[in-house]
Amino acid sequence: MITAAILRQVAPRVPNPDAVCNAINVICPQYGINTNDILHEFLANVLEECGEFTVFAESLNYSPNRLMGVFGPRRISLADATRFGRTAGRGANQVQLANILYGGEFGRRNLGNTQPGDGWTFRGSGPIQVTGRHNTTEFAKYYNRITDGKHTPEQVAHLMRTDLNVGMHSACWVFAVSKRLIQAAIDDNMTGIIRKINGGLTNQAKRMEYYNALKRLLP
């Protein structure tokens, strides 16, 4: 479906184009992402979400002001943002921030995070940033079923961050199984797909840049 030469033109920062292309061409068709028409939308969003396959774990290295701006006082107090956020003299305490931002009642209700430390363990992971115990558990069940595996959700969260192939499975699962976006891709509903994946239209222009390049190079 895609070659390393084409991927380099679309996303020159991809660190190992041959390995990424192999993962795309082998894994994506297992999820019904089996035509260029569908691949355009899928890959455009994945490339933006993971910084062209350079980032497989969510970074929370935010300053206090950024924390308050992104998450707001309902998710983190100014005192905790100041205590754990990035300053000129130190990086953010990302473990503490993840457990605050993705824990408590918000984490329980929205992410299925019920155990101490779940916020950090189940921070955004993989090329498309699967977040929370609930979503990770659902993906783990699916992945174990198709691979005859016995991985725990905690193990799968780690693998999404460290193993390209597991990460690609997770991105395909989000797109085709969890969000059910195959038909939207066939219909070229890129804006709707961005909203489903991102929850808004963050970095829409960059996603559309990838999308248009893929349409031109993979007709």
C-alpha positions, 0 to 999 in steps of 0.5 A: 500500500505504501513504500518507504520512498513515498513515506519519506516524501510525506513524513521526512522525520519518520525514523525507520520508514522501512519498518513503519511501511512494513507494519502498515502494509501487514497490519492495516489490512487485518482491520479493513484498512485495505485500500489507499482511499482508507489509508489516506485518512488513517495515516494522516491522523496517525502521523500527526498524533505521533509526530511522524512515528517519533512519539509513542508516549504522551508527554506531560512536560508542561509549565504551570500556566500551560497545565492550567490552560489545557486542563483547567482548575477542574482537573488540577489546582493551581497549587499542584500545577505550580508544584509539579509543572515544568519550571526553568530549573526542572522538568515536570513531575510527569508521574504525579501530573498524570495521576492527578489529571487522569485520576480521581473522579474524572479518571474513574468516570471517563477513563476507567482508572480505578487503581492508584497509579493508573493515570501514569500507567495508562497515559496516552500510549501508542501512535494514536494515544490510547488513554485510560484503563478502560480503553487499554483493557478493551484493546488488550482483549482484542489484541489477545484474541487475534494473537492468541496472547495473554497480555495484561492491560498493563503489559499492553500499555507498555508494549504500545509505547515500545513496540512498533507493531503493537502500536500499529495494532492499537492505532488500527483498532482505534480507527476501525474497531473502537471509532468505526471510521472505515466508512467515514474514510471511504466517504472522505469525511476527513473533518468528521474523522479528526473530530472522532480521533482528537475530540476536536480539530487540533492541528487540523491544518497539519493533518490535512497537509498529510492527507493531501500529500497521501492522496497525491502520492497514493491515488 
